Amino acid sequence: MTDTVEPLIADMLSWIVKEERSYAEVMDAWRTSCPRLPVWEEANARGFVARRVKDGRAVIGLTEDGRRFLARD
C-alpha cells in the first residue's frame, strides 16, 4: 500500500499548498471509501495536514511534517 499511497499523498499535499482549500473542497476531492487508497486518511494520520477555522469556515493546511514530506520529493 505504501508504494501506491506515497505519490498520491504528495499530489494531495502539493494541491493543498498551492492555495487555501476549504475542508469541504478537500473532502470532495480526496476522501475515499476505498480501503486500498486512503490518501486523506493516511495524510491525516501521519500529521501532514491540519484543520483550522478562518473567517468562520474550516480550512485545511499543511503542518511542518507535511511540508517536510513534500520537500523530500
DSSP file (Angstrom, degrees, kcal/mol; ACC not computed):
  #  RESIDUE AA STRUCTURE BP1 BP2  ACC     N-H-->O    O-->H-N    N-H-->O    O-->H-N    TCO  KAPPA ALPHA  PHI   PSI    X-CA   Y-CA   Z-CA
    1    1 A M    >>        0   0    0      0, 0.0     4,-2.8     0, 0.0     3,-0.7   0.000 360.0 360.0 360.0 -41.8    0.0    0.0    0.0
    2    2 A T  H 3>  +     0   0    0      1,-0.3     4,-2.7     2,-0.2     0, 0.0   0.890 360.0  53.9 -57.2 -42.4    2.7    2.5    0.9
    3    3 A D  H 34 S+     0   0    0      1,-0.2    -1,-0.3     2,-0.2     0, 0.0   0.843 115.0  41.2 -61.4 -32.9    4.2    2.4   -2.6
    4    4 A T  H <> S+     0   0    0     -3,-0.7     4,-0.7     2,-0.1    -2,-0.2   0.874 118.8  43.6 -80.0 -40.3    0.8    3.3   -4.1
    5    5 A V  H  X S+     0   0    0     -4,-2.8     4,-2.8     1,-0.2     5,-0.2   0.830  97.7  72.1 -79.7 -33.7   -0.2    5.9   -1.5
    6    6 A E  H  X S+     0   0    0     -4,-2.7     4,-2.2    -5,-0.3    -1,-0.2   0.908 101.0  42.8 -52.4 -52.2    3.0    7.8   -1.1
    7    7 A P  H  > S+     0   0    0      0, 0.0     4,-2.2     0, 0.0    -1,-0.2   0.854 114.1  52.7 -65.6 -31.6    2.9    9.6   -4.5
    8    8 A L  H  X S+     0   0    0     -4,-0.7     4,-2.5     2,-0.2    -2,-0.2   0.888 107.5  50.9 -69.8 -37.9   -0.8   10.3   -4.0
    9    9 A I  H  X S+     0   0    0     -4,-2.8     4,-2.8     2,-0.2     5,-0.2   0.932 110.2  50.3 -62.3 -44.3   -0.2   11.9   -0.7
   10   10 A A  H  X S+     0   0    0     -4,-2.2     4,-2.4    -5,-0.2    -2,-0.2   0.903 110.3  50.3 -60.1 -41.2    2.5   14.0   -2.3
   11   11 A D  H  X S+     0   0    0     -4,-2.2     4,-2.0     2,-0.2    -1,-0.2   0.924 111.7  47.5 -62.2 -44.8    0.0   15.0   -5.0
   12   12 A M  H  X S+     0   0    0     -4,-2.5     4,-2.5     2,-0.2    -2,-0.2   0.930 112.6  48.0 -64.0 -45.1   -2.6   15.9   -2.4
   13   13 A L  H  X S+     0   0    0     -4,-2.8     4,-2.4     1,-0.2    -1,-0.2   0.897 111.0  51.6 -63.7 -39.6   -0.2   18.0   -0.3
   14   14 A S  H  X S+     0   0    0     -4,-2.4     4,-0.9    -5,-0.2    -1,-0.2   0.884 110.9  48.9 -61.8 -38.7    1.0   19.8   -3.5
   15   15 A W  H  X S+     0   0    0     -4,-2.0     4,-0.6     1,-0.2     3,-0.3   0.905 112.6  47.0 -67.3 -42.9   -2.6   20.6   -4.4
   16   16 A I  H >< S+     0   0    0     -4,-2.5     3,-0.7     1,-0.2    -2,-0.2   0.894 108.7  54.1 -67.2 -40.2   -3.4   21.9   -0.9
   17   17 A V  H 3< S+     0   0    0     -4,-2.4    -1,-0.2     1,-0.2    -2,-0.2   0.718  93.9  71.3 -71.9 -19.8   -0.2   24.1   -0.6
   18   18 A K  H 3< S-     0   0    0     -4,-0.9     2,-0.3    -3,-0.3    -1,-0.2   0.875 117.8 -13.9 -63.8 -38.4   -1.0   25.9   -3.9
   19   19 A E  S << S-     0   0    0     -3,-0.7    -1,-0.2    -4,-0.6     2,-0.1  -0.983  87.9 -73.7-159.6 159.8   -3.9   27.8   -2.4
   20   20 A E        -     0   0    0     -2,-0.3     2,-0.4    -3,-0.1    41,-0.1  -0.372  50.1-161.5 -61.2 131.0   -6.1   27.8    0.7
   21   21 A R  E     -A   60   0A   0     39,-0.9    39,-2.7    -5,-0.1     2,-0.1  -0.942  13.8-126.6-119.6 136.9   -8.6   24.9    0.5
   22   22 A S  E  >  -A   59   0A   0     -2,-0.4     4,-2.4    37,-0.2    37,-0.3  -0.433  25.1-117.1 -74.7 156.0  -11.8   24.5    2.4
   23   23 A Y  H  > S+     0   0    0     35,-2.3     4,-2.8     1,-0.2     5,-0.2   0.921 117.2  52.3 -57.0 -45.2  -12.3   21.4    4.3
   24   24 A A  H  > S+     0   0    0     34,-0.3     4,-2.5     1,-0.2    -1,-0.2   0.895 108.6  50.3 -60.4 -41.1  -15.3   20.6    2.2
   25   25 A E  H  > S+     0   0    0      2,-0.2     4,-1.9     1,-0.2    -1,-0.2   0.913 112.0  47.1 -63.9 -43.2  -13.3   21.0   -1.0
   26   26 A V  H  X>S+     0   0    0     -4,-2.4     4,-3.0     2,-0.2     5,-0.5   0.923 113.1  48.7 -65.0 -44.2  -10.5   18.7    0.3
   27   27 A M  H  X5S+     0   0    0     -4,-2.8     4,-1.5     1,-0.2    -2,-0.2   0.906 110.8  51.1 -62.9 -40.9  -13.1   16.1    1.3
   28   28 A D  H  <5S+     0   0    0     -4,-2.5    -1,-0.2    -5,-0.2    -2,-0.2   0.882 119.6  35.6 -62.8 -38.4  -14.8   16.3   -2.0
   29   29 A A  H  <5S+     0   0    0     -4,-1.9    -2,-0.2    -5,-0.2    -1,-0.2   0.824 131.7  20.3 -86.1 -33.0  -11.6   15.8   -3.9
   30   30 A W  H  <5S+     0   0    0     -4,-3.0    10,-0.9    -5,-0.2     9,-0.2   0.626  87.5 101.6-121.8 -15.8   -9.6   13.4   -1.7
   31   31 A R     << +     0   0    0     -4,-1.5     2,-0.3    -5,-0.5    -4,-0.0  -0.526  47.6 177.5 -74.7 140.7  -11.7   11.4    0.7
   32   32 A T        -     0   0    0     -2,-0.2     9,-0.1     2,-0.1    -2,-0.0  -0.973  38.6-147.5-140.9 153.8  -12.4    7.9   -0.5
   33   33 A S        +     0   0    0     -2,-0.3    -1,-0.1     5,-0.0    -2,-0.0   0.364  69.0 112.8 -98.1   3.1  -14.1    4.8    0.8
   34   34 A C    >   -     0   0    0      3,-0.2     3,-1.3     1,-0.2    -2,-0.1  -0.663  58.3-154.9 -78.5 115.8  -11.6    2.6   -0.9
   35   35 A P  T 3  S+     0   0    0      0, 0.0    -1,-0.2     0, 0.0    -3,-0.0   0.672  91.6  58.4 -66.6 -14.4   -9.5    0.8    1.8
   36   36 A R  T 3  S+     0   0    0      1,-0.2   -32,-0.1   -32,-0.0   -31,-0.1   0.662 111.4  38.4 -88.2 -16.7   -6.6    0.4   -0.7
   37   37 A L    <   +     0   0    0     -3,-1.3     2,-1.8   -33,-0.0     3,-0.3  -0.494  63.2 160.1-132.3  64.9   -6.2    4.2   -1.3
   38   38 A P     >  +     0   0    0      0, 0.0     4,-3.0     0, 0.0     5,-0.3  -0.413  13.6 154.6 -84.5  64.2   -6.7    6.0    1.9
   39   39 A V  H  > S+     0   0    0     -2,-1.8     4,-2.5     2,-0.2     5,-0.2   0.957  72.6  36.7 -61.2 -58.0   -5.0    9.2    0.8
   40   40 A W  H  > S+     0   0    0    -10,-0.9     4,-2.6    -3,-0.3     5,-0.2   0.938 119.4  50.2 -59.8 -47.2   -6.7   11.8    3.1
   41   41 A E  H  > S+     0   0    0      1,-0.2     4,-2.4     2,-0.2    -1,-0.2   0.893 112.6  46.1 -60.9 -41.9   -6.9    9.3    6.0
   42   42 A E  H  X S+     0   0    0     -4,-3.0     4,-2.0     2,-0.2    -1,-0.2   0.911 113.0  48.6 -69.0 -43.5   -3.2    8.4    5.7
   43   43 A A  H  <>S+     0   0    0     -4,-2.5     5,-2.6    -5,-0.3     6,-0.6   0.899 114.2  47.4 -63.2 -39.8   -2.0   12.0    5.4
   44   44 A N  H ><5S+     0   0    0     -4,-2.6     3,-1.2    -5,-0.2    -2,-0.2   0.920 110.8  50.8 -66.2 -45.0   -4.2   13.0    8.4
   45   45 A A  H 3<5S+     0   0    0     -4,-2.4    -2,-0.2     1,-0.3    -1,-0.2   0.829 108.9  52.0 -63.4 -32.7   -2.9   10.0   10.5
   46   46 A R  T 3<5S-     0   0    0     -4,-2.0    -1,-0.3    -5,-0.1    -2,-0.2   0.536 115.9-116.2 -81.0  -6.4    0.7   11.0    9.7
   47   47 A G  T < 5S+     0   0    0     -3,-1.2    19,-0.5    -4,-0.4    18,-0.3   0.773  75.3 131.0  78.6  26.2    0.0   14.5   10.9
   48   48 A F      < +     0   0    0     -5,-2.6    15,-2.0    17,-0.2     2,-0.3   0.692  65.9  42.1 -84.1 -20.2    0.7   16.1    7.5
   49   49 A V  E     -B   62   0A   0     -6,-0.6     2,-0.4    13,-0.3    13,-0.2  -0.899  63.6-164.2-128.3 155.2   -2.5   18.2    7.4
   50   50 A A  E     -B   61   0A   0     11,-2.6    11,-2.4    -2,-0.3     2,-0.4  -0.998  12.8-140.0-140.3 144.1   -4.3   20.3    9.9
   51   51 A R  E     +B   60   0A   0     -2,-0.4     2,-0.3     9,-0.2     9,-0.2  -0.860  29.0 164.7-102.4 135.5   -7.8   21.8   10.0
   52   52 A R  E     -B   59   0A   0      7,-2.5     7,-3.2    -2,-0.4     2,-0.5  -0.937  36.1-112.1-142.4 166.5   -8.4   25.3   11.4
   53   53 A V  E     +B   58   0A   0     -2,-0.3     2,-0.4     5,-0.2     5,-0.2  -0.897  32.5 175.8-105.1 128.7  -11.2   27.8   11.3
   54   54 A K  E >  S-B   57   0A   0      3,-2.9     3,-1.6    -2,-0.5    -2,-0.0  -0.988  71.8 -13.9-134.0 122.7  -10.6   31.0    9.3
   55   55 A D  T 3  S-     0   0    0     -2,-0.4    -1,-0.1     1,-0.3     3,-0.1   0.861 130.1 -52.3  53.6  38.2  -13.3   33.6    8.9
   56   56 A G  T 3  S+     0   0    0      1,-0.2     2,-0.4     0, 0.0    -1,-0.3   0.540 119.4  97.1  81.1   7.0  -15.9   31.2   10.1
   57   57 A R  E <  S- B   0  54A   0     -3,-1.6    -3,-2.9   -34,-0.0     2,-0.4  -0.961  75.7-111.2-130.2 150.4  -15.1   28.4    7.8
   58   58 A A  E     - B   0  53A   0     -2,-0.4   -35,-2.3    -5,-0.2   -34,-0.3  -0.615  38.3-178.7 -79.0 129.2  -12.9   25.3    8.1
   59   59 A V  E     -AB  22  52A   0     -7,-3.2    -7,-2.5    -2,-0.4     2,-0.4  -0.916  19.0-135.3-127.2 155.9   -9.8   25.3    6.0
   60   60 A I  E     +AB  21  51A   0    -39,-2.7   -39,-0.9    -2,-0.3     2,-0.3  -0.915  27.4 166.5-113.5 135.6   -7.0   22.7    5.5
   61   61 A G  E     - B   0  50A   0    -11,-2.4   -11,-2.6    -2,-0.4     2,-0.3  -0.886  36.9 -94.1-138.1 171.2   -3.3   23.5    5.6
   62   62 A L  E     - B   0  49A   0     -2,-0.3   -13,-0.3   -13,-0.2     2,-0.1  -0.643  30.7-140.0 -87.9 145.2   -0.1   21.6    5.8
   63   63 A T     >  -     0   0    0    -15,-2.0     4,-2.3    -2,-0.3     5,-0.2  -0.376  36.8 -96.3 -85.8 175.3    1.7   21.0    9.1
   64   64 A E  H  > S+     0   0    0      1,-0.2     4,-2.4     2,-0.2     5,-0.2   0.897 129.2  53.0 -61.0 -39.4    5.5   21.3    9.3
   65   65 A D  H  > S+     0   0    0    -18,-0.3     4,-2.5     1,-0.2    -1,-0.2   0.901 108.3  50.3 -61.7 -40.2    5.6   17.5    8.9
   66   66 A G  H  > S+     0   0    0    -19,-0.5     4,-2.2     2,-0.2    -2,-0.2   0.895 110.1  49.3 -64.7 -40.1    3.6   17.8    5.8
   67   67 A R  H  X S+     0   0    0     -4,-2.3     4,-2.3     2,-0.2    -2,-0.2   0.897 111.3  49.6 -65.8 -40.1    5.9   20.5    4.4
   68   68 A R  H  X S+     0   0    0     -4,-2.4     4,-1.3     2,-0.2    -2,-0.2   0.915 110.4  50.4 -65.1 -42.3    8.9   18.3    5.2
   69   69 A F  H  X S+     0   0    0     -4,-2.5     4,-0.5     1,-0.2     3,-0.4   0.927 112.8  46.7 -59.8 -44.6    7.3   15.3    3.4
   70   70 A L  H >< S+     0   0    0     -4,-2.2     3,-1.0     1,-0.2    -2,-0.2   0.873 108.9  54.9 -66.5 -37.8    6.5   17.4    0.4
   71   71 A A  H 3< S+     0   0    0     -4,-2.3    -1,-0.2     1,-0.2    -2,-0.2   0.746  97.0  65.4 -68.9 -23.6   10.1   18.9    0.3
   72   72 A R  H 3<        0   0    0     -4,-1.3    -1,-0.2    -3,-0.4    -2,-0.2   0.726 360.0 360.0 -73.7 -19.8   11.7   15.5    0.2
   73   73 A D    <<        0   0    0     -3,-1.0    -1,-0.3    -4,-0.5    -2,-0.2   0.474 360.0 360.0 -81.7 360.0   10.2   14.7   -3.2
